[in-house]
Structures are given as C-alpha cells and as structure tokens.
Amino acid sequence: MSSVLHLLGPSTGGIRQHVAVLAEALEERGWDVSVAGPPGVMKGLGRGQHDVPIAFGPKLISAVVEVRRLARQVDVIHAHGLKAGWVAVAAGVGGRTVVTVHNLVLDEATGRGAPVLRRLELRLPRRVAATIAISSQIEEHLADAAKGRELRVVAPVGPEPVVTRDREDIRRELGVTDGQRLVILVGRLHPQKDVDNLIDAARGLPGDVAVVVVGSGPDEARLRKILAAEPDTPVSLVGPRPDAANYLAAADVVVSSARWEGFGLVIGEALRLGRPVVATDVGPVSTMVIDGRTGLLVPAEDPTALRQAITSLLDRPDHAHALGVQGARHMELTYPMSELVDGVEATYRAMLSQETR
C-alpha cells in the first residue's frame, strides 16, 4: 500500500474541504492517507492527523522538523498552497513533494508582502517534484517557472452538498420573513472575496430583499463597522456555519463577488444544489457559470452590474430556476470526482516511477 501525507497551511475554507474529499477518495482507492496542519484546520478531519504549525514566521523551524519526521513514514508528500510547499522544501523532501497551487499571490490580498511571496510562488515549482494547478489560468502563470518539472491541471472537487435542514427553517433562523427574497454569499471574509462589492450592490436592491453573508475572516471587523454605520443596508453577517449547504439551498440567489478565484468551490456547490448563481467573471469561474446558461456573470468590482444581475434573477424566478437546473447538470457532467482522483493519482505515480529509475 502506498502512502501520502497531505500538508495544509492555515486555511479553513475551500482548500480544507477539497483535501477532506480528496483524502477520503484516495483511501477508497487503497492509499494510506494522513494529514498535517495547524490544529484549527485539522478539526473534523477524520483520518490520521498531525498538528503541525505550517506557516511562515516564528513557528517555521518547528514545522520543518515535524514535517521531516513525518515524511520518513510516507511515500508521497502532497502540499496544498505556498506555505505548505515551502515547508516541505525546507524540510528537505521537495523531491518527493507534489504541490497543489490553489490561488495566486494578489497585491490586494497580501499587501506589502506580495513581492516577496510572488518570488516564492515562482520559485517553488522547480524545488518540488510536481505541481498541480487547479485551473488553466494558474497553469499559464506557472508555465515558465515549472519548465523541466511536471505541471498539470487537475480541477478540484468539493464535498457533495447534503441538505439536512428545511429551507423555511433556515430562513426563519436568518430572520427572513415570508414576503422577503433571500440572497446569500458563502465565503471567507477576505479582500479576495470583495464583500464590499456586494454591500455596494445591496444598497440599491428592492426593499423586500435580504442579503446574508455566511463566513468569517480577517475582514470581518471592518465589514461590521461599515454595516453598523449604515443600518439601512440590507446585509447581515451571520458568521461561519458548518452546514453551509443548507444556507445555499435556502437562497433565492447565490452570489460570488470575488476579485479573483483559484476555482470557486462554493460556486460549484451552489450549482450542484440547483441554485441560481450570479458570479464575477474571474479565474476559471466561467467554466462553471456559463453566462445565460447555468447562471449570470458580471465584471469584478462592478456593483451596478452585480445589482442588476441579482435583480434580474429575483424578478424572473422561472428563468432563475431553469438556470439552476442547467447548472446542476453541467457540474455533474463536467466535474466528476473520478477525474480529480485520476489526475492526482497519475501525478503521484509519475513521481514514484521517476524515483525508482
């Protein structure tokens, strides 16, 4: 039996969900799977777990020592993200490491540290055995950096959404009355997700529309301050929910207002649930939300366009329902779980076969 150690950085969003689904699928195919990452990220992952503070900064040395120890027990190290990849390299196991790049370094998301992180991003593919990009856009960005090393695109897949609560129960919990229409965004409160864009759009929505944001993150305090100063803005921040699928399923329209997406697992989840989706046309989102067919696309950082698209779906519920049906069918046909696991396994096997030559 071959074994793999997944390394996770300090991410509690879509990356963590992706790793949970992938690890389970690999176990079903006979892999011995373990996962290492910060304690808060590890919670709820029901497989071999190791608490490792995978991050840059004061805890880097202890993370490197622990990863070096764990790496002796496995055949493959699979790092998810920039920090996890460089911890593996620093531990001296880059030659047995596959890195999945889930996001690119963006100035608006990383601030003054962006130039340094961008250099690390472009140097990493040559320090590891193979790189997986979750979209063709990321692959293109890394193509020159990965010359001479394996680079392949493998689209991620999130957990199959399971609805466990009644739609009306969720709406009552959120304070949505019978006559209101509900718009929901599920995501990390981070500059990348640009919740400000949705707040700006919500200022001009009809009075019977409630907008709810599910999630937490570094932008939360700032966003709450904005909303507190404008109590008439119909936006509520309700914090994180472990059963996000229930909230997506309760929405009349699901929104993504991001400046950039590596893939957009929440968008895929909403589509799988048959919900009407309005999303900004960033990254590979257009491979899921096909404008006018499986949802509506709008430019990033354009609250007027976002408001108009949301309103058009709310005002045409039959059309919105038809888009949701097509979206669910599209996700089923285009992003089956088997393709994700096949691509990841092929990357592992190629690396292991190189080692035995």
C-alpha positions in Angstrom: 0.0 0.0 0.0 1.4 3.4 -1.0 1.1 6.3 1.5 0.6 10.0 1.2 0.9 12.9 3.7 -1.2 16.0 2.9 0.2 19.2 4.3 -2.3 22.1 4.9 -1.5 25.7 5.7 -3.7 27.9 7.8 -6.7 27.7 5.6 -10.2 26.8 6.8 -12.1 27.4 3.6 -12.4 25.6 0.2 -8.8 24.2 0.4 -9.6 22.3 3.5 -12.9 21.0 2.1 -11.0 19.9 -1.1 -8.4 18.0 1.0 -11.1 16.3 3.0 -12.8 15.0 -0.1 -9.6 14.0 -1.8 -8.2 12.2 1.2 -11.3 10.1 1.6 -11.4 9.2 -2.1 -7.7 8.2 -2.1 -8.3 6.0 0.9 -11.1 4.3 -1.0 -8.6 3.5 -3.7 -6.2 1.9 -1.3 -3.9 4.8 -0.3 -2.8 5.1 3.3 -3.6 8.8 3.9 -2.5 11.1 6.7 -3.0 14.9 7.1 -0.8 17.5 8.8 -1.7 21.1 9.5 -2.5 23.7 12.2 -4.8 22.4 14.9 -7.8 24.7 13.9 -7.6 23.4 10.3 -7.4 19.8 11.3 -10.6 19.7 13.4 -13.1 17.4 12.0 -10.8 15.6 9.5 -11.5 12.0 10.5 -8.2 10.4 9.4 -4.6 10.2 10.6 -3.9 13.7 11.9 -0.8 15.5 13.0 -0.9 19.0 14.4 1.9 20.9 12.7 2.0 24.8 12.6 2.5 25.1 8.9 3.2 28.8 8.4 6.0 31.3 7.8 7.4 33.1 10.9 8.5 32.0 14.4 6.9 28.5 14.1 8.6 27.7 10.8 11.5 25.7 12.4 9.3 23.5 14.5 7.1 22.9 11.4 10.1 21.9 9.3 11.4 19.5 12.0 8.0 17.8 12.3 7.4 17.5 8.6 10.9 16.0 8.2 10.0 13.4 10.8 6.6 12.6 9.2 8.0 12.4 5.7 10.1 9.4 6.7 6.9 7.4 7.1 5.3 8.1 3.7 5.9 7.7 0.0 4.4 11.0 -1.2 4.1 14.4 0.4 1.2 16.5 -1.1 1.4 20.1 0.0 -1.5 22.5 -0.6 -0.5 26.1 -1.1 2.6 28.2 -1.0 3.4 27.9 2.7 2.9 24.2 2.9 5.1 23.7 -0.2 8.0 25.8 1.1 7.8 24.0 4.5 8.2 20.7 2.6 11.2 22.1 0.7 12.8 23.5 3.8 12.4 20.0 5.4 14.5 18.6 2.6 11.7 16.5 1.0 10.9 18.6 -2.1 12.0 15.7 -4.3 9.0 13.7 -3.0 6.6 16.6 -2.9 3.6 17.4 -5.1 2.3 20.9 -4.6 -1.2 22.0 -5.5 -1.5 25.7 -6.2 -5.0 26.8 -5.3 -4.5 30.5 -5.5 -2.1 33.1 -6.9 -0.4 35.9 -4.9 -2.5 39.0 -5.3 -1.5 42.5 -4.2 -4.9 43.3 -2.8 -4.9 40.1 -0.8 -1.4 40.1 0.6 -0.4 43.8 0.8 3.2 44.8 1.2 4.4 41.2 1.4 3.2 40.5 -2.2 6.5 41.0 -4.0 8.3 38.5 -1.7 5.5 36.0 -1.9 5.3 36.3 -5.7 9.0 35.4 -5.9 8.5 32.4 -3.7 5.5 31.4 -5.8 7.5 31.4 -9.0 10.5 29.6 -7.5 8.5 26.8 -5.8 7.7 24.6 -8.9 11.4 24.0 -9.6 12.0 22.9 -6.0 9.4 20.2 -5.9 8.8 17.0 -7.9 5.5 18.1 -9.5 3.0 20.9 -9.4 -0.8 20.7 -9.8 -2.7 23.8 -10.9 -6.4 23.9 -10.2 -7.1 25.9 -13.4 -5.6 26.7 -16.8 -5.1 30.3 -15.7 -2.8 29.2 -12.8 -1.1 26.7 -15.2 -0.3 29.5 -17.6 1.1 31.7 -14.8 3.4 29.0 -13.6 4.4 27.5 -17.0 7.8 29.2 -17.3 8.6 28.6 -13.6 7.9 24.9 -13.9 10.0 24.2 -17.1 11.7 20.8 -16.7 9.2 19.7 -14.0 5.8 18.2 -14.2 2.9 20.7 -14.3 -0.7 19.5 -14.8 -4.2 20.9 -14.4 -6.5 19.0 -12.1 -9.7 20.8 -11.2 -10.7 20.5 -7.5 -13.9 19.0 -6.3 -15.6 19.9 -3.1 -17.8 17.7 -0.9 -21.1 16.6 -2.4 -23.5 19.1 -0.8 -26.0 17.5 1.5 -29.1 19.4 2.7 -30.2 18.4 6.2 -32.5 21.3 7.2 -35.7 22.6 5.8 -35.4 25.7 3.7 -38.1 27.6 5.8 -36.2 26.6 9.0 -33.0 28.3 7.7 -34.9 31.4 6.6 -36.6 31.7 10.0 -33.2 31.4 11.7 -31.9 34.3 9.5 -34.9 36.5 10.2 -36.2 36.3 6.6 -40.0 36.9 6.5 -42.4 35.1 4.2 -42.5 38.1 1.8 -38.8 38.6 1.5 -36.4 37.2 -1.1 -33.0 35.9 0.1 -29.6 36.5 -1.5 -26.7 34.6 0.1 -22.9 34.7 -0.2 -20.9 32.0 1.5 -17.2 32.6 1.7 -14.2 33.8 3.8 -14.3 37.4 4.8 -11.1 38.3 3.0 -10.1 41.0 0.5 -10.1 38.4 -2.3 -13.8 37.8 -1.9 -14.6 41.5 -2.1 -17.7 41.5 0.1 -17.6 45.3 -0.2 -18.7 44.8 -3.8 -21.9 43.0 -2.6 -22.5 45.6 0.1 -22.3 48.4 -2.5 -24.7 46.4 -4.8 -27.1 45.7 -2.0 -27.7 49.5 -1.3 -29.8 49.7 -4.4 -31.7 46.4 -4.2 -35.5 46.4 -3.7 -36.8 46.7 -0.2 -38.0 43.1 0.1 -34.5 41.6 -0.4 -32.4 40.3 2.4 -28.7 39.7 1.8 -26.9 37.3 4.1 -23.1 36.7 4.2 -22.1 33.4 5.8 -18.4 33.2 6.8 -15.6 34.7 8.9 -12.1 36.0 8.3 -9.8 38.9 8.6 -12.1 41.4 7.0 -15.0 40.8 9.5 -14.4 43.6 11.9 -14.0 46.2 9.1 -17.1 45.0 7.3 -19.2 45.0 10.5 -18.1 48.6 11.1 -19.3 49.6 7.7 -22.7 48.0 8.2 -23.1 49.4 11.7 -22.6 52.9 10.2 -25.3 52.2 7.5 -28.1 50.3 9.3 -30.4 50.6 6.3 -28.1 48.5 4.1 -29.9 45.1 3.9 -26.8 43.0 4.5 -26.3 40.7 7.6 -23.0 39.0 8.6 -24.0 35.8 10.4 -20.6 34.2 10.9 -19.4 30.7 9.8 -21.7 27.7 9.5 -20.5 24.1 9.4 -23.6 23.2 7.3 -23.2 25.8 4.5 -25.1 23.7 2.0 -28.3 24.3 4.0 -27.9 28.1 3.6 -27.1 27.9 -0.1 -30.1 25.7 -0.6 -32.3 28.3 1.2 -31.3 31.1 -1.1 -33.3 32.6 -4.0 -30.0 33.7 -5.5 -26.4 32.8 -4.5 -23.7 35.4 -5.2 -19.9 35.4 -5.5 -18.4 38.9 -5.6 -14.7 37.9 -5.7 -11.9 39.8 -7.3 -10.2 36.5 -8.0 -10.9 32.8 -7.6 -8.5 29.9 -7.9 -11.5 27.8 -8.7 -14.6 28.7 -6.6 -15.7 25.6 -4.8 -18.7 27.3 -3.2 -19.9 28.3 -6.6 -19.7 24.7 -7.7 -21.6 23.6 -4.5 -24.4 26.1 -5.2 -24.7 24.9 -8.8 -24.8 21.2 -7.7 -27.7 22.2 -5.4 -29.5 23.7 -8.4 -29.4 27.3 -7.1 -29.4 30.3 -9.4 -25.9 31.9 -9.3 -24.6 35.4 -10.0 -20.8 35.5 -10.0 -18.0 37.8 -11.0 -16.1 36.6 -14.1 -12.8 35.9 -12.6 -10.3 33.0 -12.8 -12.0 29.8 -14.0 -15.5 30.7 -12.7 -16.7 30.9 -16.3 -16.1 27.1 -16.7 -18.9 26.6 -14.2 -21.1 29.6 -14.5 -21.8 29.9 -18.3 -23.4 33.2 -18.7 -27.0 33.0 -19.6 -27.0 29.2 -19.5 -26.0 28.0 -16.0 -26.0 31.4 -14.2 -25.1 35.0 -14.8 -21.6 36.5 -14.9 -20.7 40.1 -14.2 -17.4 42.0 -14.2 -15.4 42.1 -10.9 -15.6 45.3 -8.8 -18.8 46.5 -10.6 -21.6 46.8 -8.0 -24.0 48.2 -10.5 -23.7 45.2 -12.8 -23.9 42.9 -9.8 -27.0 44.6 -8.5 -28.7 44.4 -12.0 -27.9 40.7 -12.4 -29.2 39.8 -8.9 -32.4 41.8 -9.5 -32.9 40.1 -12.9 -32.9 36.7 -11.4 -35.1 37.7 -8.4 -37.6 39.2 -10.8 -37.7 36.2 -13.1 -37.9 33.1 -10.8 -38.8 30.7 -13.6 -35.7 31.8 -15.5 -33.6 31.6 -12.4 -34.9 28.0 -11.7 -34.1 27.0 -15.3 -30.5 28.2 -14.9 -30.2 26.3 -11.6 -31.3 23.1 -13.3 -28.8 23.5 -16.1 -26.1 24.4 -13.6 -26.6 21.2 -11.6 -26.5 19.1 -14.8 -23.4 20.9 -16.1 -21.5 20.3 -12.8 -22.4 16.6 -12.8 -21.1 16.1 -16.4 -18.1 18.4 -16.3 -16.6 17.9 -12.8 -17.0 14.2 -11.7 -15.0 13.1 -8.7 -13.2 10.4 -10.7 -11.4 12.9 -12.8 -9.9 14.6 -9.7 -8.7 11.4 -8.2 -7.4 10.1 -11.5 -5.4 13.3 -12.1 -3.9 13.3 -8.6 -3.1 9.6 -8.6 -1.4 10.0 -12.0 0.8 12.7 -10.6 1.8 10.6 -7.7 2.5 7.5 -9.8 4.6 9.6 -12.3 6.7 10.9 -9.4 7.2 7.5 -7.8 8.2 5.9 -11.1 10.9 8.6 -11.6 12.3 7.8 -8.2 12.6 4.1 -9.0 14.6 4.7 -12.2 
